Amino acid sequence: MSVEVLGLEKYYGKQKALDKVGFIIERPQVVALLGPNGAGKSTLMKIMTTYIRPDAGEVYVQGFSVTSEPMQVRRIIGYLPEHNPLYDHMYVFEYLDFIAGFYRLDKSVIFDVAERTGLLPEAHKKIGQLSKGYRQRVGLSAAILHDPPVLILDEPTTGLDPNQVVQIRQLIKELSKDKIIILSTHIMQEVQRIADRVIMLDRGKMIVDKPIGELKQNAQLVILELDEKIEDKWFFEVPGLAKAENLGGNTWELSFRNEADVRSDIFDWAVKHQLKILRFEVIRTDLERIFREQTSG
């Protein structure tokens, strides 16, 4: 089981949407694809699902090329796009039966999938009568109907109420036991609860590819108040510093990319510059803050 993304490049006119993006996923897991609007997430997903072709590079899904073997790729992936395209005039089971026909599936599969996605209470309705949350469930049901080894989900919990979000999270986590799931979302709490790995894009470049546990641990903030005013460039003498932001007066917020004990480095730096430290506080950061620090969004 594998997804290989190798040196992808994509242009829209003169704008470079993807710039040599590459990574490999080799076992069942949930990989969160993060980035600000315009970072290249949807473009990457559309290439991986054979909707568009890259200008350079290649993607292999289970060894099949998205450019030279697109039909084989389509048989083994499930895709829920951000703007979920559905036939409003069709009944829920009618639509799922229509999708099942492409894969020559037994009709018993439809009921089982509808039950797993919590769709049964609304299954008697036409799709056009459904709330946005239930429309998402229809799209997700269609994506997993043929039990694909690779699932690509673009904002899968959009429009769901809090209870529905919990149910879909549980389903995604359950599916990840034997599937590779690539999940795009802007909801950081969602990522922290279900993702095993985070890939972050910014302006078409891949800037982070780490296990979620490492991202949670390997970041910290230091709130530092000094006895006199200084310029932010002084702080970059401290090893591991990512960013220095003035909070007003002589108080600073210092961001570090790792979890090493920075106290001695900061005290040595203060002594060197003959500065007195009036306040010193270490704070572990959450994923949302890491996202803000790493991206230009």
Buried (B, 14 or more C-beta within 10 A) or exposed (E): BBBBBBEBBBBEEEEBBBBBBBBEBEEBBBBBBBBBEBBBBBBBBBBBBBBBEBBEBBBBBBEBBBBEBBEBBBBBBBBBBEEBEBEEEBBBBBBBBEBBEEEEBEEEBBBEBBEBBBBBEBBEEBBEEBEEBBBBBBBBBBBBBBBBBBBBBBBBBBBBEEEBBEBBBEBBBEBBEEBBBBBBBBBBEBBBBBBBBBBBBBBBBBBBBBBBEEBBEBBBBBBBBBEEEBEEEBBEEBEBBBBBEEEEEBBBBBBBBBBEEBEEBBEEBBEEEEBEBEEBEBEEBBBBBBBBBBBEB
